[in-house]
Amino acid sequence: MFWMRSVFQEDAAEHTLEYLHNGIKKSRNVAPRIIVRRVKQLSSYITYLPGVYYSSQATSQTTRTKRLTDPQVAQLALRLCPPAWKTAWKMLKKGMPQDLEELVQFMELQESAEKSSMAKAKAQNNNGSQNGNQAGSNKRKGNSGQNGGSSKKAKKHCDLCAKNGGPANSHNTEDCRIYQANGSKKGQSRGDKKSNHCFTQLEKKLEKTEKKLDKMSKKMDRQYKKRSKEEESETDSDA
């Protein structure tokens, strides 16, 4: 005890007990059985911690600070429960809890019921939003039909191209740039002439490059043959 008082404060036991009563809060992410186990673990430390009973401030009326019993832990756990759980416990008319295991089972049932109700509410919200989106899309479709429009684009068709073998589905008859009304082809536009001119220039460049490549390949063949002859003559002279 003398060594512990050199490490801990004199009222460490009282401070731990006060923390258990007033400082603990139950998180939704922590299961009831785990929170009860942690409370019991912290309570078990009180016996080994220095308290006022062992300090110079102790009087004849000072008593030792003891750890919590199971009924006291159960009552503390009930205070940590959400208000809805406390109301459900009162409706069972069981008063202050005395059996710790009974209270833990009650908390687990309340938690599972709460999770299932939240999952059902979430599913109903998702279904409602999907139905609302579907109704909105149907309404938009109905409005488009009432206004005289259609959800699909109007198909294009050219009678001249269909008759003479052109792309009939790419444009309408009045927009045809390929055939005239009598069936004869229209003259080439500037863009077509320009594209043909570019193509002829590219073709000429390709022909020039091909000729250059042929000359280079023939030159490399001559050099290779010459070098091979020289190597043969050198081997003959060495022999």
C-alpha positions as CSV (number, residue, x, y, z in Angstrom):
1,M,0.0,0.0,0.0
2,F,2.9,2.4,0.7
3,W,4.3,1.7,-2.8
4,M,0.9,2.2,-4.5
5,R,0.5,5.5,-2.7
6,S,3.8,6.6,-4.2
7,V,2.4,5.9,-7.7
8,F,-1.4,6.6,-7.3
9,Q,-3.1,9.5,-5.6
10,E,-4.5,8.9,-2.1
11,D,-8.1,8.8,-3.1
12,A,-7.7,6.6,-6.2
13,A,-10.3,4.1,-5.1
14,E,-12.9,6.8,-4.5
15,H,-12.0,8.5,-7.8
16,T,-12.6,5.2,-9.7
17,L,-15.9,4.6,-8.0
18,E,-17.1,8.1,-8.8
19,Y,-16.0,7.5,-12.5
20,L,-18.1,4.3,-12.6
21,H,-21.2,6.1,-11.3
22,N,-20.9,9.4,-13.2
23,G,-18.3,9.1,-16.0
24,I,-19.3,6.0,-18.0
25,K,-21.6,6.3,-21.1
26,K,-22.8,3.5,-23.2
27,S,-22.0,3.7,-26.9
28,R,-24.3,2.2,-29.5
29,N,-21.3,0.4,-31.0
30,V,-20.5,-1.5,-27.8
31,A,-22.6,-4.6,-27.0
32,P,-24.4,-4.7,-23.5
33,R,-22.4,-7.7,-22.3
34,I,-19.1,-6.0,-23.1
35,I,-20.0,-2.8,-21.3
36,V,-21.1,-4.8,-18.2
37,R,-17.8,-6.8,-18.3
38,R,-15.8,-3.6,-18.4
39,V,-17.7,-2.1,-15.5
40,K,-17.0,-5.2,-13.4
41,Q,-13.3,-5.1,-14.4
42,L,-12.9,-1.5,-13.3
43,S,-14.8,-2.2,-10.1
44,S,-12.4,-5.1,-9.3
45,Y,-9.5,-2.6,-9.2
46,I,-11.0,-0.7,-6.3
47,T,-9.9,-3.3,-3.8
48,Y,-6.3,-2.9,-4.7
49,L,-6.1,0.9,-5.1
50,P,-5.2,3.3,-2.2
51,G,-8.1,5.1,-0.7
52,V,-8.8,7.7,2.0
53,Y,-9.0,4.9,4.6
54,Y,-5.2,4.5,4.3
55,S,-4.4,8.2,4.2
56,S,-3.5,10.7,6.8
57,Q,-7.0,12.2,6.4
58,A,-8.8,9.1,7.7
59,T,-10.9,9.4,10.8
60,S,-12.6,6.9,13.1
61,Q,-15.7,7.1,10.9
62,T,-13.8,6.5,7.6
63,T,-14.6,3.2,6.0
64,R,-12.9,1.3,3.2
65,T,-14.1,1.8,-0.4
66,K,-15.3,-1.6,-1.7
67,R,-15.9,-2.7,-5.3
68,L,-19.5,-2.9,-6.7
69,T,-21.6,-6.0,-6.2
70,D,-23.5,-7.7,-9.0
71,P,-26.8,-6.0,-8.1
72,Q,-25.0,-2.6,-8.0
73,V,-23.5,-3.3,-11.4
74,A,-26.9,-4.2,-12.7
75,Q,-28.4,-1.0,-11.4
76,L,-25.6,1.0,-12.9
77,A,-26.0,-0.7,-16.3
78,L,-29.8,0.1,-16.2
79,R,-28.9,3.8,-15.7
80,L,-26.7,3.6,-18.7
81,C,-29.5,2.3,-20.9
82,P,-31.4,4.5,-23.4
83,P,-34.7,6.0,-22.1
84,A,-36.8,3.6,-24.2
85,W,-35.1,0.6,-22.6
86,K,-35.7,2.0,-19.1
87,T,-39.4,2.5,-20.0
88,A,-39.6,-1.1,-21.2
89,W,-38.0,-2.4,-18.0
90,K,-40.5,-0.4,-15.9
91,M,-43.4,-1.9,-17.9
92,L,-42.2,-5.3,-16.8
93,K,-42.6,-4.1,-13.1
94,K,-39.4,-5.7,-11.9
95,G,-38.2,-2.7,-10.0
96,M,-34.5,-2.3,-9.3
97,P,-32.5,-5.1,-11.0
98,Q,-30.9,-7.6,-8.7
99,D,-29.9,-10.4,-11.2
100,L,-27.1,-9.1,-13.5
101,E,-27.5,-11.9,-16.1
102,E,-31.2,-11.2,-16.4
103,L,-30.5,-7.5,-17.0
104,V,-27.9,-8.3,-19.7
105,Q,-30.3,-10.6,-21.5
106,F,-32.9,-7.9,-21.4
107,M,-30.5,-5.3,-22.9
108,E,-29.5,-7.7,-25.6
109,L,-33.2,-8.3,-26.6
110,Q,-33.8,-4.5,-26.7
111,E,-30.8,-3.9,-28.8
112,S,-31.7,-6.6,-31.4
113,A,-35.3,-5.3,-31.6
114,E,-34.0,-1.8,-32.1
115,K,-31.7,-2.9,-34.9
116,S,-34.4,-4.9,-36.7
117,S,-36.9,-1.9,-36.5
118,M,-34.2,0.4,-37.9
119,A,-33.5,-2.0,-40.8
120,K,-37.2,-2.2,-41.6
121,A,-37.5,1.6,-41.6
122,K,-34.5,1.9,-43.9
123,A,-35.9,-0.7,-46.3
124,Q,-39.3,1.1,-46.4
125,N,-37.5,4.4,-47.1
126,N,-35.6,2.9,-49.9
127,N,-38.8,1.4,-51.4
128,G,-40.6,4.7,-51.1
129,S,-37.8,6.6,-52.8
130,Q,-37.7,4.1,-55.6
131,N,-41.4,4.3,-56.1
132,G,-41.3,8.0,-56.1
133,N,-38.5,8.1,-58.7
134,Q,-40.5,5.6,-60.9
135,A,-43.7,7.7,-60.6
136,G,-41.7,10.8,-61.5
137,S,-40.3,9.2,-64.6
138,N,-43.8,8.0,-65.6
139,K,-45.1,11.5,-65.1
140,R,-42.4,12.9,-67.3
141,K,-43.1,10.4,-70.0
142,G,-46.9,11.2,-69.8
143,N,-46.2,15.0,-70.0
144,S,-44.0,14.5,-73.0
145,G,-46.8,12.6,-74.8
146,Q,-49.4,15.2,-73.9
147,N,-47.2,18.0,-75.3
148,G,-47.2,16.3,-78.6
149,G,-43.5,15.2,-78.4
150,S,-42.2,11.6,-78.2
151,S,-39.6,10.1,-75.9
152,K,-37.7,8.7,-78.9
153,K,-36.2,10.7,-81.7
154,A,-37.9,10.8,-85.1
155,K,-36.3,8.4,-87.6
156,K,-34.7,9.9,-90.7
157,H,-35.2,8.7,-94.2
158,C,-34.1,9.8,-97.7
159,D,-36.1,8.6,-100.7
160,L,-33.3,9.5,-103.1
161,C,-30.6,7.5,-101.3
162,A,-33.0,4.6,-100.8
163,K,-33.7,4.5,-104.5
164,N,-30.1,5.0,-105.7
165,G,-28.2,3.0,-103.0
166,G,-27.1,5.7,-100.6
167,P,-27.2,6.1,-96.8
168,A,-31.0,6.5,-96.5
169,N,-31.2,6.5,-92.7
170,S,-28.6,9.3,-92.1
171,H,-30.7,12.2,-93.3
172,N,-34.0,13.3,-94.8
173,T,-34.9,13.7,-98.4
174,E,-34.8,17.5,-98.3
175,D,-31.4,17.4,-96.8
176,C,-29.8,15.1,-99.3
177,R,-26.4,16.2,-100.6
178,I,-25.6,13.1,-102.6
179,Y,-28.4,12.8,-105.2
180,Q,-30.5,15.3,-107.1
181,A,-34.2,15.0,-107.7
182,N,-33.6,13.3,-111.1
183,G,-31.4,10.7,-109.5
184,S,-28.0,12.1,-110.7
185,K,-25.2,12.6,-108.3
186,K,-24.4,16.1,-107.1
187,G,-20.9,17.7,-107.8
188,Q,-18.2,17.3,-105.3
189,S,-17.9,20.0,-102.7
190,R,-14.7,21.9,-101.9
191,G,-14.1,19.7,-98.9
192,D,-14.2,16.6,-101.0
193,K,-11.8,18.1,-103.5
194,K,-9.5,19.1,-100.7
195,S,-9.6,15.7,-99.2
196,N,-8.8,14.1,-102.5
197,H,-6.0,16.5,-103.1
198,C,-4.5,15.6,-99.7
199,F,-4.9,11.9,-100.5
200,T,-3.0,12.2,-103.8
201,Q,-0.2,14.1,-102.0
202,L,0.1,11.5,-99.4
203,E,0.1,8.8,-102.1
204,K,3.0,10.5,-103.8
205,K,5.0,10.8,-100.6
206,L,4.5,7.1,-100.0
207,E,5.8,6.2,-103.4
208,K,8.9,8.3,-102.8
209,T,9.6,6.7,-99.5
210,E,9.2,3.3,-101.0
211,K,11.7,4.1,-103.7
212,K,14.2,5.4,-101.1
213,L,13.7,2.2,-99.1
214,D,14.4,0.1,-102.2
215,K,17.6,1.9,-102.9
216,M,18.7,1.6,-99.3
217,S,18.0,-2.1,-99.2
218,K,19.9,-2.7,-102.5
219,K,22.9,-0.7,-101.3
220,M,22.9,-2.7,-98.0
221,D,22.8,-5.9,-100.0
222,R,25.8,-4.9,-102.1
223,Q,27.8,-3.9,-99.1
224,Y,27.0,-7.2,-97.4
225,K,28.1,-9.2,-100.4
226,K,31.3,-7.2,-100.7
227,R,32.1,-7.7,-97.1
228,S,31.4,-11.4,-97.2
229,K,33.8,-11.7,-100.2
230,E,36.5,-9.9,-98.4
231,E,36.2,-12.1,-95.4
232,E,36.4,-15.2,-97.6
233,S,39.5,-14.0,-99.3
234,E,41.1,-13.2,-95.9
235,T,40.4,-16.7,-94.7
236,D,41.9,-18.2,-97.9
237,S,45.1,-16.2,-97.5
238,D,45.5,-17.2,-93.9
239,A,45.1,-20.9,-94.8
